[in-house]
Amino acid sequence: MIDEKAAAEAARKQDENYINNALVDVYDNIMRFEEQQIRGSRFRDINARELHIVHAIGLHDHKTTTQVADEFRMSKGTLTAHLNNLERKGYVIRQRNPADRRVINLGLTSKGRLLYRTHDAFHRRLVKSFLHGMDDDDRQLIKQALMNLEQFLDEAQKK
């Protein structure tokens, strides 16, 4: 009985170790692949952070600068510097909110929308390859595990 418990504990630790290493490797590989794809594309004038800001702005939401800064947990000053670059490069437009002129809404230019769609297609292919061969139960387990991880990260960042 004790040997079975010890074996089960060793197997659990081995699984956790594998998952830890896989998460780190997958994150690193996705970031490297995205940067490689940017450098080899017509969008080579932006970096990965700017790409993700464009993605956060989205196609139709017209988010405010505060919403995007909060999403990235960055100061509005830091976001402003990125937005200045993205606006200069022709990806982003800023518009005063007609209802409250103090509020700046963000939108994408046609170049920004093309970048958004290209990046979104990449992520859809990534997810499709990740879920390939999984049934609905597997997908729900993955979804729950990711929700657990998101909750942990949200709580840890609030501290």
C-alpha positions in Angstrom: 0.0 0.0 0.0 2.8 2.4 0.9 4.7 1.6 -2.2 1.6 2.3 -4.3 1.2 5.7 -2.7 4.8 6.5 -3.2 4.6 5.4 -6.8 1.5 7.5 -7.4 3.1 10.6 -5.8 6.2 10.1 -7.9 4.1 9.8 -11.0 2.1 13.0 -10.1 5.4 14.9 -9.5 6.7 13.7 -12.8 3.5 14.8 -14.6 3.7 18.2 -13.0 7.3 18.6 -14.0 6.4 17.6 -17.6 3.5 20.1 -17.7 5.6 22.9 -16.2 8.4 22.3 -18.8 5.8 22.0 -21.6 4.1 25.3 -20.7 7.4 27.1 -20.6 8.5 25.6 -23.9 5.2 26.2 -25.7 5.1 29.9 -24.5 8.6 30.5 -25.7 8.0 28.7 -29.0 4.8 30.6 -29.7 6.5 34.0 -29.0 9.5 33.0 -31.1 7.3 31.8 -34.0 5.2 35.0 -33.9 8.3 37.2 -34.0 9.7 35.1 -36.9 6.4 35.4 -38.8 6.4 39.2 -38.2 10.0 39.6 -39.5 9.1 37.6 -42.6 5.9 39.4 -43.4 4.7 42.7 -44.7 4.2 43.7 -41.1 7.9 43.6 -40.1 7.8 47.2 -38.9 6.1 46.2 -35.6 7.2 44.1 -32.6 5.3 41.4 -30.8 4.0 43.8 -28.1 2.6 46.1 -30.7 1.0 43.1 -32.5 -0.8 42.1 -29.3 -1.9 45.7 -28.7 -3.5 45.7 -32.2 -5.2 42.4 -31.3 -6.5 43.8 -28.0 -8.0 46.9 -29.8 -9.9 44.5 -32.0 -11.9 45.0 -35.2 -15.1 46.7 -33.9 -14.9 47.3 -30.2 -13.4 50.9 -30.2 -11.9 50.3 -26.8 -10.6 53.2 -24.8 -7.0 53.6 -23.9 -7.8 52.8 -20.3 -9.4 49.5 -21.3 -6.4 48.4 -23.3 -3.9 49.6 -20.7 -5.8 47.6 -18.0 -5.9 44.5 -20.2 -2.1 44.6 -20.5 -1.6 45.8 -16.9 0.5 48.7 -18.2 0.4 52.4 -17.4 -1.4 54.7 -19.8 1.9 56.4 -20.4 3.5 53.2 -21.6 0.5 52.4 -23.8 0.6 55.9 -25.2 4.2 55.4 -26.4 3.2 52.1 -28.1 0.1 53.8 -29.6 2.2 56.7 -30.9 4.4 54.2 -32.8 1.4 52.2 -34.1 -0.3 55.4 -35.2 2.8 56.6 -36.9 3.2 53.3 -38.7 -0.4 53.4 -39.9 -2.0 50.6 -37.8 -4.1 52.5 -35.2 -6.3 55.6 -35.1 -7.4 57.5 -32.0 -10.7 59.2 -31.9 -12.3 61.4 -29.3 -15.5 59.9 -28.0 -18.3 62.1 -29.1 -20.3 61.6 -25.9 -17.3 62.4 -23.7 -14.5 64.3 -25.4 -12.1 63.4 -22.5 -12.2 59.7 -23.6 -10.1 58.4 -26.5 -11.4 55.5 -28.4 -9.0 53.3 -30.4 -9.6 51.9 -33.8 -7.7 50.1 -36.5 -6.9 51.4 -39.9 -7.3 49.1 -42.9 -3.6 48.1 -42.4 -4.3 47.4 -38.7 -7.4 45.3 -39.6 -5.4 43.2 -42.0 -2.7 42.6 -39.3 -5.5 41.7 -36.8 -7.0 39.2 -39.2 -3.7 37.7 -40.1 -2.8 37.3 -36.4 -6.2 36.0 -35.5 -5.9 33.3 -38.3 -2.6 32.2 -36.8 -4.2 31.8 -33.4 -7.1 29.8 -34.8 -4.7 27.5 -36.6 -2.7 27.1 -33.4 -5.8 26.2 -31.4 -7.1 23.8 -34.1 -3.7 22.0 -34.1 -3.7 21.9 -30.3 -7.2 20.4 -30.1 -6.8 18.0 -33.0 -8.0 14.5 -32.2 -9.6 15.5 -28.9 -13.2 14.8 -28.1 -15.7 17.1 -26.3 -14.7 15.7 -22.8 -11.0 16.4 -23.6 -11.8 19.9 -24.7 -13.8 20.6 -21.5 -10.8 19.4 -19.4 -8.4 21.6 -21.3 -10.9 24.5 -21.0 -11.2 24.0 -17.2 -7.4 23.7 -16.8 -6.9 27.0 -18.7 -9.6 28.7 -16.6 -7.9 27.5 -13.5 -4.6 28.9 -14.8 -6.2 32.3 -15.8 -7.8 32.6 -12.3 -4.4 31.8 -10.6 -2.6 34.4 -12.7 -5.3 37.1 -12.2 -5.2 36.6 -8.4 -1.4 36.5 -8.3 -1.2 39.8 -10.3 -3.6 41.5 -7.9 -1.3 40.9 -5.0 
